[in-house]
Amino acid sequence: MMRRGLTLLRSTRFANFLPLDQHIELHKLTGYTIVFFATMLFVVWYVLLILHGPNFGYWFVLPGLVYILERVLVITKPGSFHFQPGDYVYQSDSLEHVQHQLNINSHMSSVSGTAIL
């Protein structure tokens, strides 16, 4: 019913004076703001969960350590190793004696000399 009512109002002269469609832009702006603050304040969120939830710490330890290791570990390339994005690296698997083909899809940092595979 509301949709039909809004459609009827949009077809009249009152549509020029009533802000019928501004709510769409408001909801988009509000959604972007919520997502921005949710992603920027996730550390504060986890600290509050650890402090207030007695069992949450047990579930947070392993994913938290994986996240920290992912942020800290950086693969550095040897000096003789030259590559371009799109090249392949073969990684040997000692258990099955199989080589896995990995695509180098990240760019080389010219400042720090590091790459992430």
N, C-alpha and C positions, 0 to 999 in steps of 0.2 A: 504494500500500500504506500509506503513512504517513497519508494522509487517512482511509482506512478504519479504521486503528488509532486515530487521534485521535477519530473518531466513536464507535467502540466504547468508548473510555475515558470520553468525555463522558456516555455513557448509564449508566455504573456509579456506585456510591457514591464511588469514588476521585476523581471530578471535583470534589467539594467540597474535597479536600485537595491536589490537584495544580494548579499554576498553568498550565493548558492554554491559556488565551486571553490571558494577559498579554503575550505576544510581539507581538500585534497593536498594542497601545498603545505598546509600546517601539519598534516599527518606525516608527509614525507620528511619535513624538517625535524619533527619530533623523533621519528624513527632513526634518522641519521645521527641525531644527537645522542640518543640512548645507546646505539651501537658504538659510537665513538667513545663515550665514557665507559661503557662496559669493557671495551678492549684496552683502554688506557689504565683502568683501575683494577685489573684482574689480580695484581699482586696484593693490593689492599684487601680485596675480597677473600683471597685464600688465607691471608693472615687472620682476618676476622673469623673465618670458618675454623681454623686450627684452634684459635683461642676459645671459641664458644662451643664448639662441638667436640666432646671428649673422644669420640671414636673416629672422627674425620681424619685425624693425624695418621692413623694406621693406613687409611686408604690413599692418603696424599703422598706418602713417603716415596714409593716407587715411581709414580708419574712425575713427581717433583724432581727427583734425582735425574730422570731421563731428560726432562726439560733443561735442567741446569747443565748437564753434560752436552746436550745439543748446542746450547748457547756458548759454551766455553771451548769445545773442541773445534779446531780448524785444521784442515789438512793443508800442509805446505808441500809444494812441489820441489823435487830435486832440481838443481841448476841445469842439468843436462836434459831435462824433460820439457820439450816444446810441444804445444798443442794449440789447436784452434777449436772454438765451439763447434760441436757436431762430430768431432773425432771420437774414436772408441778406445777404451782401455779394457784389457782382459784381466780378470781376477780369477786366480786358480782356486779351486775348491779341493783341499787335500783329502777330504773324506771320500768323495765320489770320483776324483781325478777328472773333473770337468772344468772347463774354463767358461766363466760367465762374461758376456759382453756388456759393458757399461758405457752408456753414452755420456760424453762430457757436455753438459748442457748449460753450465754456468759460465759467466765471463771471468776472465782473469783480472784480478785487481792489480793495476799497474803500480799502485803506491805501496801496498804491503807485500806483494808477491805471493799471495795466498789464493787458493781456489777451493771451491766446495764441489765435490763430485756428487 
